[in-house]
Amino acid sequence: MTTDISRNNNKNVNGALITGVLLSIVGVIAIAAPNFTTLFAETWIAAILIFAGFTKLVYATQTRDRGGFIWKLLLSGLYIATGIMLFVYPYTGVLTLTLLLSTFLLTEGTFELILAFQLRPQQNWTWILSNGIITLVLGAMIWFQWPFNAPWLLGTLVGISIIFSGISRVMLSLNARSNSNPPDQAANPT
């Protein structure tokens, strides 16, 4: 029974370690091609909005007898129009998304700081604290440099944030691995 639990814990730790490494690699790729990363993110969001808009349109027509048809129709139109606007005017979309990203990073940084102080008794909790501080700084950088440098800044800052998220996850999983294999237990297995 304990070997099954140990195997599951090792599987979880290895999965977290792999996730952290993959996040770091994706972050490096995002930094290496920031204009592409920015345009990719903007286009992806546009496609999601258009798809969601058509899904809402289908729902509106299927439920038109249940009331609120006009509002459902207007909402689907808003989604579709916003997605099309992002496709047609990608630079304006990038500017808008840059402000949204700034707000997101400021919020994420705050939540990471709260998480870090909740994990404070654990070893390596300062990696989460560092991630929170860096994420807050990145959010502030976007906010104060907007709209200048938005096309490359967005991709670069997202990449940096992803790298630090990956590093913090790697460090926490290494900590969990060392806690699940204490030195005296590894030297004298029973």
C-alpha positions as CSV (number, residue, x, y, z in Angstrom):
1,M,0.0,0.0,0.0
2,T,2.7,2.5,0.9
3,T,4.6,1.6,-2.3
4,D,1.5,2.5,-4.3
5,I,1.2,5.8,-2.5
6,S,4.9,6.4,-3.0
7,R,4.6,5.6,-6.7
8,N,1.6,8.0,-7.1
9,N,3.5,10.7,-5.2
10,N,6.6,10.2,-7.5
11,K,4.3,10.3,-10.5
12,N,2.8,13.6,-9.4
13,V,6.2,15.0,-8.6
14,N,7.6,13.9,-12.0
15,G,4.5,15.4,-13.7
16,A,5.0,18.7,-11.9
17,L,8.7,18.7,-12.8
18,I,8.0,18.0,-16.5
19,T,5.3,20.7,-16.5
20,G,7.8,23.2,-15.0
21,V,10.4,22.3,-17.6
22,L,7.9,22.6,-20.5
23,L,6.7,25.9,-19.2
24,S,10.3,27.2,-19.2
25,I,10.8,26.0,-22.7
26,V,7.6,27.6,-23.9
27,G,8.7,30.9,-22.2
28,V,12.0,30.9,-24.0
29,I,10.2,30.3,-27.4
30,A,7.8,33.2,-26.6
31,I,10.8,35.5,-25.8
32,A,12.7,34.4,-29.0
33,A,9.7,35.4,-31.2
34,P,7.8,38.2,-29.3
35,N,6.1,39.7,-32.3
36,F,4.8,36.3,-33.4
37,T,3.8,35.4,-29.9
38,T,1.8,38.7,-29.6
39,L,0.1,38.2,-33.0
40,F,-0.6,34.5,-32.2
41,A,-2.2,35.4,-28.9
42,E,-4.3,38.1,-30.5
43,T,-5.4,35.9,-33.4
44,W,-6.2,33.0,-31.1
45,I,-8.4,35.2,-28.9
46,A,-10.2,36.5,-32.0
47,A,-10.9,33.0,-33.2
48,I,-12.2,31.9,-29.8
49,L,-14.5,34.9,-29.7
50,I,-15.9,34.2,-33.1
51,F,-16.4,30.6,-32.3
52,A,-18.1,31.4,-29.0
53,G,-20.3,34.0,-30.8
54,F,-21.5,31.4,-33.4
55,T,-22.1,28.9,-30.5
56,K,-24.2,31.5,-28.7
57,L,-26.1,32.3,-32.0
58,V,-27.0,28.6,-32.4
59,Y,-28.1,28.5,-28.7
60,A,-30.2,31.6,-29.2
61,T,-32.0,30.2,-32.2
62,Q,-32.6,26.8,-30.4
63,T,-34.0,28.5,-27.4
64,R,-35.9,31.4,-29.0
65,D,-39.2,30.2,-27.5
66,R,-37.9,30.4,-23.9
67,G,-37.5,34.2,-23.9
68,G,-34.6,36.6,-24.1
69,F,-34.1,35.8,-27.8
70,I,-33.1,39.4,-28.7
71,W,-30.6,39.6,-25.8
72,K,-29.1,36.3,-26.7
73,L,-28.9,37.4,-30.3
74,L,-27.2,40.7,-29.4
75,L,-24.7,38.9,-27.1
76,S,-23.7,36.5,-29.9
77,G,-23.4,39.5,-32.2
78,L,-21.1,41.2,-29.7
79,Y,-18.8,38.1,-29.5
80,I,-18.7,37.8,-33.3
81,A,-18.1,41.5,-33.9
82,T,-15.4,41.7,-31.3
83,G,-13.6,38.7,-32.8
84,I,-13.9,40.1,-36.4
85,M,-12.6,43.4,-35.2
86,L,-9.5,41.7,-33.6
87,F,-8.9,40.0,-37.0
88,V,-9.4,43.1,-39.1
89,Y,-7.6,45.5,-36.8
90,P,-4.9,43.4,-35.1
91,Y,-2.8,46.4,-33.9
92,T,-5.8,47.8,-32.0
93,G,-6.5,44.3,-30.7
94,V,-2.9,44.1,-29.5
95,L,-3.2,47.4,-27.7
96,T,-6.4,46.3,-26.0
97,L,-5.0,42.9,-25.1
98,T,-1.9,44.6,-23.7
99,L,-4.0,46.5,-21.2
100,L,-5.9,43.3,-20.4
101,L,-2.6,41.4,-19.9
102,S,-1.4,44.1,-17.6
103,T,-4.5,43.8,-15.4
104,F,-4.1,40.0,-15.5
105,L,-0.5,40.0,-14.5
106,L,-1.1,42.5,-11.7
107,T,-3.9,40.2,-10.4
108,E,-1.8,37.0,-10.9
109,G,1.1,38.6,-9.1
110,T,-1.1,39.4,-6.1
111,F,-2.5,35.9,-6.0
112,E,1.0,34.4,-6.2
113,L,2.1,36.6,-3.3
114,I,-0.9,35.4,-1.2
115,L,-0.1,31.8,-2.2
116,A,3.6,32.3,-1.3
117,F,2.7,33.4,2.2
118,Q,0.4,30.5,2.7
119,L,3.2,28.1,1.6
120,R,5.7,29.9,3.8
121,P,6.4,27.0,6.2
122,Q,7.5,24.9,3.2
123,Q,11.0,24.9,1.9
124,N,11.6,26.9,-1.3
125,W,8.4,29.0,-0.8
126,T,10.5,32.0,-1.8
127,W,10.4,30.8,-5.4
128,I,6.6,31.4,-5.4
129,L,7.2,34.8,-3.7
130,S,9.8,35.7,-6.3
131,N,7.4,34.7,-9.1
132,G,4.7,36.9,-7.6
133,I,7.0,39.9,-7.3
134,I,8.3,39.5,-10.8
135,T,4.8,39.1,-12.2
136,L,3.7,42.3,-10.4
137,V,6.7,44.1,-11.8
138,L,5.9,42.8,-15.3
139,G,2.3,43.9,-15.1
140,A,3.4,47.4,-14.0
141,M,5.9,47.6,-16.8
142,I,3.2,46.9,-19.3
143,W,0.8,49.4,-17.7
144,F,3.3,52.2,-17.7
145,Q,4.8,51.6,-21.1
146,W,1.4,51.3,-22.9
147,P,0.8,51.9,-25.8
148,F,4.5,52.1,-26.8
149,N,6.3,48.9,-27.6
150,A,3.0,46.9,-27.2
151,P,3.7,44.5,-30.1
152,W,7.0,43.1,-28.9
153,L,6.5,43.8,-25.2
154,L,3.4,41.6,-24.8
155,G,5.2,38.5,-26.2
156,T,8.4,39.2,-24.2
157,L,6.7,39.8,-20.9
158,V,4.4,36.8,-21.3
159,G,7.5,34.7,-22.0
160,I,9.3,35.9,-19.0
161,S,6.3,35.2,-16.8
162,I,6.0,31.7,-18.2
163,I,9.7,31.0,-17.6
164,F,9.5,32.1,-13.9
165,S,6.3,30.0,-13.5
166,G,8.2,27.0,-14.9
167,I,11.2,27.6,-12.7
168,S,9.1,28.0,-9.5
169,R,7.2,24.7,-10.4
170,V,10.5,22.9,-11.0
171,M,11.9,24.1,-7.6
172,L,8.7,23.0,-5.7
173,S,8.7,19.6,-7.4
174,L,12.4,19.1,-6.5
175,N,11.5,20.0,-3.0
176,A,8.7,17.5,-2.9
177,R,11.0,14.9,-4.4
178,S,13.6,15.4,-1.7
179,N,10.9,15.3,1.0
180,S,9.5,12.1,-0.3
181,N,13.0,10.5,-0.3
182,P,14.7,11.5,2.9
183,P,18.5,10.9,2.9
184,D,18.5,8.2,5.6
185,Q,15.5,6.4,3.9
186,A,17.3,6.4,0.5
187,A,20.5,5.0,2.1
188,N,18.7,2.3,4.0
189,P,15.5,1.1,2.1
190,T,13.3,-1.4,3.9
